[in-house]
Amino acid sequence: MLPSKRGADDLTRFSTKSSISGFWSELSDKAASKLSTSVVSIALTHGDLVGQNVIYASSGIAIECQPNFTKFATSAILVRALNAERNGHDNIKIEVCHKGNVAIGTVVEYDLDHVIAVVEVTSALDVYCVPLSHAEELMPDIKVVAVGRDISGKLMATSGTLTDSGRSEDRGHLMFSTCKLSEAMQGGALFEFDGNFVGMNLFSNMGRPLFLPRDIIFDRLNHFQTSMEKIIFPVLLKSVRHRKRLRCGTSLIS
């Protein structure tokens, strides 16, 4: 069940300093539904029990849902944590929590420079996949909502605006908002109040929250797909040529 726009019980995990019930009531029913159903909790755990021995926890954004899989974009800090802990623990898992259910995920692509990773679960989840394409230029002072989920699946949200400080100097593809983010909200979604997807929330730099804009996410996902095609195509071509040689050799022998 989706949380009521005016019912803030599911949103109080973030901070009592944020007027969560106030800004949530400004959203339309459609926008509130998009925000609440687009994000999941993504946690790195070890051991046999689900939800215990948490190494790292963040959020993820639904980007693709098919009958046999669902994909989520998240912060590539998950990959750094996975690499750091891989040799230290047994049975490391990536747990994706959605509506009280936990699915085991796998990192299928990542880009550490652009701080983005893609996690896939082999089941179709009832999520809202954010639209990804080149968007119009983001203007400063637009009111936005940052959304994420904690390890229990509780929805977290906080409001703010886009800043006029442009892009990060050391990471030119990142931009700033004023939304105060908890660690678990990293990898979660940033929306305008009308439900328009803006980008993916990341870490704070000198107290200034950063996000990866929608157009950069779109470019990176296209790059992943193109790169895989470039890798797969020569392999298939080589395989086809090999089979042709085998068939020719057989005909000569016979």
C-alpha positions in Angstrom: 0.0 0.0 0.0 1.3 3.4 -0.9 1.7 5.9 1.9 -0.8 8.7 2.1 0.4 12.1 1.0 -0.7 13.5 4.3 0.2 10.5 6.4 3.8 11.1 7.4 4.2 8.0 9.6 6.2 6.2 6.8 8.4 9.3 6.3 9.6 10.2 9.8 12.8 8.1 9.6 14.8 10.9 8.1 14.8 13.9 10.4 12.4 15.7 12.7 13.9 19.0 11.4 12.3 18.4 8.0 8.7 19.4 7.5 8.0 16.1 5.8 4.3 16.1 6.2 4.2 19.7 5.0 6.0 19.2 1.7 4.5 15.8 1.0 1.0 17.3 1.1 2.0 19.6 -1.7 2.5 16.6 -4.1 -0.2 15.4 -6.4 -1.4 11.8 -6.0 0.4 10.8 -9.2 3.7 12.5 -8.1 3.5 10.9 -4.6 2.9 7.4 -6.2 6.0 7.9 -8.5 8.2 9.0 -5.7 7.2 6.2 -3.3 7.3 3.3 -5.8 10.5 4.2 -7.6 13.0 3.5 -4.8 14.2 0.4 -2.9 16.7 -0.3 -0.2 19.9 -1.9 -1.4 22.2 -3.5 1.3 25.4 -5.4 1.3 25.3 -8.2 3.9 27.1 -11.3 4.9 26.0 -14.6 6.5 23.0 -16.8 6.0 20.3 -14.7 7.6 18.5 -12.0 5.6 18.7 -8.5 6.9 21.5 -9.1 9.4 25.2 -8.4 9.4 24.8 -5.3 7.2 28.1 -4.0 5.8 26.7 -1.1 3.7 23.2 0.2 3.0 21.9 2.6 0.4 19.0 3.2 -1.9 18.3 2.3 -5.5 16.1 3.6 -8.4 14.1 1.4 -10.6 15.1 1.8 -14.2 13.9 -1.3 -16.0 11.4 -4.0 -15.3 10.9 -7.1 -17.5 9.0 -10.4 -16.8 12.2 -12.1 -15.6 14.3 -9.3 -14.1 14.3 -5.8 -12.6 17.2 -3.3 -12.8 18.1 -0.5 -10.4 20.6 2.3 -10.6 22.5 3.1 -7.4 25.6 4.7 -6.1 28.9 2.9 -7.1 30.0 3.2 -3.5 28.2 -0.2 -3.3 30.9 -1.6 -5.6 33.7 -0.1 -3.5 32.2 -1.7 -0.4 31.8 -5.0 -2.2 35.4 -5.1 -3.3 36.7 -4.1 0.1 34.7 -6.8 1.9 34.9 -9.6 -0.7 37.9 -11.4 1.0 36.9 -10.7 4.5 33.5 -12.4 4.8 31.7 -15.5 3.6 28.4 -15.5 1.7 28.3 -11.8 0.8 24.9 -10.8 -0.7 23.3 -7.8 -2.2 19.8 -7.6 -0.7 17.1 -5.5 -2.5 14.2 -4.7 -0.2 10.9 -3.7 -1.6 7.4 -3.8 0.0 8.7 -6.1 2.8 10.2 -8.6 0.3 13.9 -9.2 -0.2 15.4 -10.2 -3.5 19.1 -11.1 -4.0 20.7 -8.8 -6.6 23.9 -8.8 -8.7 26.0 -5.9 -9.9 25.8 -6.1 -13.7 27.5 -2.8 -14.7 29.3 0.0 -12.9 31.3 3.2 -13.6 33.4 4.3 -10.6 34.3 7.7 -12.2 30.6 8.6 -12.6 29.7 6.9 -9.3 26.9 4.8 -10.8 26.2 1.1 -10.7 23.4 -1.1 -11.9 22.0 -3.9 -9.8 19.7 -6.6 -11.2 17.3 -9.1 -9.5 15.9 -12.0 -11.4 12.3 -11.3 -10.7 9.7 -8.7 -11.8 9.0 -6.2 -9.0 6.0 -3.9 -8.8 8.0 -0.7 -9.1 7.7 2.6 -11.0 10.7 2.8 -13.5 11.8 6.4 -13.9 12.0 7.7 -17.5 15.5 8.1 -18.7 16.3 10.4 -21.6 18.1 13.7 -22.2 16.2 16.3 -20.2 15.9 20.0 -20.4 18.5 22.1 -18.7 18.0 22.1 -14.9 17.4 25.5 -13.5 18.4 26.7 -10.1 15.9 27.2 -7.2 13.5 24.5 -8.5 11.9 22.8 -5.6 12.9 19.1 -5.4 12.2 16.0 -3.2 15.0 13.5 -2.4 13.6 10.0 -1.7 15.2 6.8 -0.4 14.6 3.8 1.7 16.3 2.5 4.8 17.4 -1.1 5.4 13.9 -2.0 6.8 12.2 -0.7 3.6 10.9 2.5 5.3 10.5 5.4 2.9 12.6 8.5 3.7 12.2 11.9 2.0 13.4 15.5 2.4 12.8 18.6 0.3 15.1 21.3 -0.9 16.0 23.2 -4.1 18.6 23.0 -6.9 21.4 25.4 -6.3 22.8 27.9 -8.8 26.4 26.8 -8.2 26.5 24.7 -11.4 28.4 21.5 -11.5 31.1 20.2 -9.1 34.6 21.5 -9.9 36.4 18.1 -9.3 33.5 16.0 -10.8 32.0 18.1 -13.6 29.1 15.7 -14.2 27.7 16.1 -10.7 25.3 18.9 -9.5 24.2 20.3 -6.2 20.9 20.5 -4.3 20.1 21.6 -0.8 18.4 18.3 0.3 19.9 17.0 3.5 20.8 13.4 2.9 21.4 10.5 5.2 23.8 7.8 4.1 21.0 5.4 3.4 19.5 7.9 0.9 22.6 7.7 -1.3 21.5 6.1 -4.6 17.9 7.3 -4.2 15.9 9.5 -6.5 15.6 13.2 -6.8 12.3 14.5 -8.2 10.7 17.8 -8.9 7.4 18.4 -7.1 5.4 17.5 -10.2 7.0 14.1 -10.2 9.6 14.8 -13.0 12.7 12.7 -12.3 15.8 14.9 -11.9 18.7 12.6 -10.9 20.3 10.2 -8.4 21.3 11.4 -4.9 24.9 10.9 -4.0 27.2 11.9 -1.1 27.7 15.4 0.3 30.8 17.4 -0.6 31.8 19.9 2.1 28.3 19.8 3.4 26.8 20.3 -0.1 24.6 17.4 -1.3 25.5 16.1 -4.8 23.4 14.3 -7.4 24.0 12.7 -10.7 21.7 14.4 -13.3 19.2 12.4 -15.3 21.0 13.1 -18.7 24.3 11.7 -17.3 22.5 8.6 -16.0 21.0 8.2 -19.5 24.4 8.5 -21.2 26.1 6.0 -18.8 23.4 3.4 -19.3 23.6 3.8 -23.1 27.4 3.5 -22.8 27.0 0.2 -20.8 24.7 -1.2 -23.4 27.0 -0.2 -26.3 30.1 -1.5 -24.6 28.5 -4.8 -24.0 27.4 -5.0 -27.7 31.0 -4.2 -28.8 32.3 -7.0 -26.5 29.6 -9.6 -27.4 29.5 -9.0 -31.2 33.2 -10.0 -31.9 32.8 -13.1 -29.8 29.7 -14.1 -31.7 31.3 -13.3 -35.0 34.4 -15.4 -34.1 32.1 -18.3 -33.1 30.2 -18.1 -36.4 33.4 -18.2 -38.3 34.7 -21.1 -36.3 31.5 -23.1 -37.0 31.8 -22.3 -40.7 35.4 -23.7 -40.7 34.2 -26.8 -39.0 31.5 -27.4 -41.5 33.9 -26.8 -44.4 36.4 -29.2 -42.9 33.7 -31.9 -42.5 32.6 -31.6 -46.1 36.1 -32.0 -47.3 36.7 -35.1 -45.2 33.5 -36.7 -46.4 
